[in-house]
Amino acid sequence: MITHRPFGALGGGERDWLKTRLHIAIGGMGNPGHSPLGALRAWNDDEIASASGFPLHQHRDLEIITYVRDGAITHEDSLGNKGRTEAGDVQVMSAGRGIRHAEYNAENVPTRLFQIWLTPRTTGTEPRWSARRFPRGERGGGFVPLASGDSADVGALPINADARLLGVSLRAGETVAHALVEGRSAYLVTTPGRIVLNGLRMGPGDGAVVANEPHLAFEALDDTEIVLVELT
């Protein structure tokens, strides 16, 4: 079963420096009908204005994956980590027993990103942060693991969660298939182009909940990227 969540049906909000659309309702925000999926607690589509961002704040027992779509995000945390993650690349923060961090757009253009929250497999762990480059040109032909709780996904950023973040880049007219192991579900978003998923047409920024659907067939109608979280 595939449940379509069109971009226009997402809840969200806007400040002078932030535009956000929530694929999953959280904290009283978002479309109330868009409930979490297994360990997937949040999927925020954020646009952060230049020279602005989230000031220092705390998280605990949460896996936070940031997938940068355009621009770059600069991270600082209470462990002394500092880093700049560019478009197409990924950073992971395991909040564990507690960490304070800030995320800023230090660029002269807006930064667009997905921020994905996952329930950890184990609570009270040592907090950590890491980032990795994933060149978009190396993500054609099939889904590439970007962050994963499965040690078999060599090259992916490790996360403390029963989940895998996968990505693929497609040119208009290209197709790709993905198999889901029985009992697994997924959530996926396409941007900036349109796709057809198992006969369902999806527009830019649309999301889809996938359950009891072992075979996924994608066709790109435009140049696009698909980001998918597989939940075990």
C-alpha positions as semicolon CSV with decimal commas, in nm:
position;residue;x (nm);y (nm);z (nm)
1;M;0,000;0,000;0,000
2;I;0,129;0,347;-0,090
3;T;-0,021;0,653;0,080
4;H;0,048;0,981;-0,099
5;R;0,130;1,293;0,106
6;P;0,131;1,580;-0,150
7;F;0,350;1,879;-0,068
8;G;0,043;2,104;-0,070
9;A;-0,122;1,892;0,201
10;L;0,169;1,921;0,444
11;G;0,139;2,140;0,747
12;G;0,414;2,378;0,848
13;G;0,499;2,731;0,940
14;E;0,699;3,037;0,846
15;R;0,915;3,286;1,034
16;D;1,120;3,571;0,894
17;W;1,418;3,331;0,853
18;L;1,259;2,984;0,825
19;K;1,004;2,819;0,598
20;T;0,918;2,464;0,701
21;R;0,686;2,190;0,579
22;L;0,632;1,883;0,796
23;H;0,585;1,543;0,641
24;I;0,505;1,414;0,990
25;A;0,304;1,607;1,249
26;I;0,505;1,688;1,559
27;G;0,475;1,921;1,857
28;G;0,127;2,036;1,762
29;M;0,243;2,138;1,415
30;G;0,175;1,977;1,080
31;N;-0,116;1,789;0,930
32;P;-0,276;1,587;1,215
33;G;-0,342;1,301;0,973
34;H;0,030;1,260;0,902
35;S;0,131;1,039;1,192
36;P;0,480;0,893;1,262
37;L;0,587;0,572;1,095
38;G;0,764;0,326;1,322
39;A;1,093;0,479;1,438
40;L;1,045;0,776;1,202
41;R;0,932;1,064;1,425
42;A;0,990;1,367;1,202
43;W;1,075;1,463;0,844
44;N;1,101;1,840;0,806
45;D;1,150;2,015;0,472
46;D;1,325;2,337;0,577
47;E;1,439;2,650;0,394
48;I;1,672;2,862;0,609
49;A;1,748;3,220;0,508
50;S;2,104;3,341;0,465
51;A;2,292;3,442;0,783
52;S;2,035;3,280;1,015
53;G;1,956;2,950;1,179
54;F;1,875;2,756;1,494
55;P;2,051;2,885;1,808
56;L;2,202;2,653;2,067
57;H;1,943;2,405;2,198
58;Q;1,936;2,058;2,352
59;H;1,831;1,711;2,240
60;R;1,833;1,376;2,418
61;D;1,785;1,016;2,296
62;L;1,723;1,109;1,935
63;E;1,894;1,028;1,604
64;I;1,895;1,337;1,381
65;I;1,989;1,306;1,014
66;T;2,033;1,621;0,806
67;Y;2,030;1,586;0,427
68;V;2,136;1,913;0,262
69;R;1,961;1,980;-0,071
70;D;2,088;2,330;-0,160
71;G;2,342;2,558;0,002
72;A;2,518;2,439;0,318
73;I;2,461;2,411;0,693
74;T;2,718;2,489;0,963
75;H;2,705;2,280;1,282
76;E;2,848;2,347;1,629
77;D;2,783;2,145;1,945
78;S;2,868;2,112;2,313
79;L;3,119;1,834;2,236
80;G;3,335;2,080;2,045
81;N;3,240;1,952;1,701
82;K;3,227;2,204;1,418
83;G;3,149;2,130;1,055
84;R;2,997;2,258;0,732
85;T;2,782;2,016;0,531
86;E;2,722;2,103;0,166
87;A;2,444;2,023;-0,081
88;G;2,406;1,651;-0,146
89;D;2,593;1,556;0,170
90;V;2,469;1,420;0,503
91;Q;2,535;1,476;0,873
92;V;2,421;1,263;1,167
93;M;2,389;1,358;1,532
94;S;2,321;1,092;1,794
95;A;2,191;1,291;2,089
96;G;2,230;1,001;2,330
97;R;2,225;1,104;2,694
98;G;2,224;1,472;2,592
99;I;2,387;1,724;2,358
100;R;2,346;2,094;2,280
101;H;2,391;2,212;1,923
102;A;2,334;2,503;1,685
103;E;2,274;2,493;1,309
104;Y;2,334;2,803;1,096
105;N;2,320;2,898;0,732
106;A;2,642;3,098;0,697
107;E;2,603;3,117;0,317
108;N;2,484;3,412;0,108
109;V;2,198;3,205;-0,038
110;P;1,909;3,012;0,125
111;T;1,983;2,660;0,246
112;R;1,729;2,387;0,182
113;L;1,747;2,062;0,373
114;F;1,562;1,764;0,510
115;Q;1,589;1,705;0,884
116;I;1,487;1,353;0,982
117;W;1,436;1,236;1,341
118;L;1,448;0,871;1,442
119;T;1,384;0,693;1,772
120;P;1,714;0,538;1,885
121;R;1,761;0,165;1,918
122;T;1,936;0,215;2,254
123;T;1,891;0,512;2,490
124;G;2,145;0,686;2,712
125;T;2,439;0,633;2,477
126;E;2,743;0,854;2,425
127;P;2,643;1,152;2,207
128;R;2,830;1,201;1,878
129;W;2,828;1,388;1,547
130;S;2,964;1,300;1,205
131;A;2,927;1,406;0,842
132;R;3,020;1,262;0,504
133;R;3,029;1,366;0,140
134;F;2,803;1,175;-0,100
135;P;2,862;1,316;-0,452
136;R;2,534;1,326;-0,642
137;G;2,708;1,204;-0,956
138;E;2,786;0,875;-0,781
139;R;2,422;0,803;-0,693
140;G;2,288;0,702;-1,033
141;G;2,162;0,356;-1,120
142;G;2,039;0,253;-0,776
143;F;1,976;0,360;-0,419
144;V;2,292;0,430;-0,218
145;P;2,297;0,392;0,165
146;L;2,370;0,732;0,319
147;A;2,309;0,662;0,689
148;S;2,224;0,326;0,837
149;G;2,178;0,120;1,150
150;D;2,281;-0,189;0,951
151;S;2,655;-0,259;0,970
152;A;2,636;-0,424;0,628
153;D;2,587;-0,080;0,469
154;V;2,958;-0,010;0,430
155;G;3,029;0,356;0,362
156;A;2,707;0,485;0,518
157;L;2,713;0,706;0,825
158;P;2,629;0,483;1,124
159;I;2,313;0,556;1,323
160;N;2,173;0,408;1,643
161;A;1,834;0,320;1,493
162;D;1,654;0,039;1,314
163;A;1,649;0,232;0,989
164;R;1,839;0,309;0,668
165;L;1,854;0,637;0,475
166;L;1,896;0,581;0,101
167;G;1,929;0,820;-0,191
168;V;1,933;0,806;-0,570
169;S;1,979;1,069;-0,843
170;L;1,782;1,022;-1,164
171;R;1,772;1,193;-1,502
172;A;1,442;1,249;-1,678
173;G;1,330;0,921;-1,834
174;E;1,545;0,699;-1,613
175;T;1,398;0,419;-1,404
176;V;1,511;0,244;-1,088
177;A;1,370;-0,037;-0,872
178;H;1,395;-0,103;-0,500
179;A;1,288;-0,410;-0,303
180;L;1,159;-0,394;0,053
181;V;1,216;-0,698;0,273
182;E;0,894;-0,845;0,408
183;G;0,785;-0,663;0,722
184;R;0,967;-0,341;0,638
185;S;0,804;-0,007;0,560
186;A;0,940;0,315;0,413
187;Y;0,887;0,686;0,372
188;L;1,021;0,870;0,069
189;V;1,030;1,219;-0,077
190;T;1,112;1,334;-0,431
191;T;1,264;1,674;-0,514
192;P;1,305;1,880;-0,728
193;G;1,133;1,678;-1,002
194;R;0,829;1,461;-1,065
195;I;0,825;1,082;-1,055
196;V;0,590;0,789;-1,103
197;L;0,600;0,530;-0,822
198;N;0,416;0,204;-0,895
199;G;0,173;0,401;-1,112
200;L;0,133;0,690;-0,863
201;R;0,237;1,032;-0,996
202;M;0,425;1,240;-0,739
203;G;0,519;1,606;-0,765
204;P;0,825;1,788;-0,629
205;G;0,839;1,773;-0,250
206;D;0,567;1,508;-0,226
207;G;0,605;1,226;0,023
208;A;0,475;0,870;0,032
209;V;0,423;0,610;0,304
210;V;0,500;0,259;0,179
211;A;0,378;-0,052;0,365
212;N;0,326;-0,412;0,252
213;E;0,468;-0,320;-0,089
214;P;0,769;-0,544;-0,161
215;H;0,859;-0,404;-0,505
216;L;0,897;-0,034;-0,581
217;A;0,937;0,085;-0,940
218;F;1,034;0,449;-0,998
219;E;1,029;0,648;-1,321
220;A;1,170;1,002;-1,330
221;L;0,965;1,248;-1,532
222;D;1,224;1,522;-1,462
223;D;1,577;1,529;-1,326
224;T;1,530;1,458;-0,957
225;E;1,652;1,299;-0,638
226;I;1,464;1,050;-0,425
227;V;1,544;1,021;-0,055
228;L;1,401;0,717;0,123
229;V;1,401;0,599;0,484
230;E;1,359;0,223;0,516
231;L;1,232;0,108;0,856
232;T;1,299;-0,238;0,992
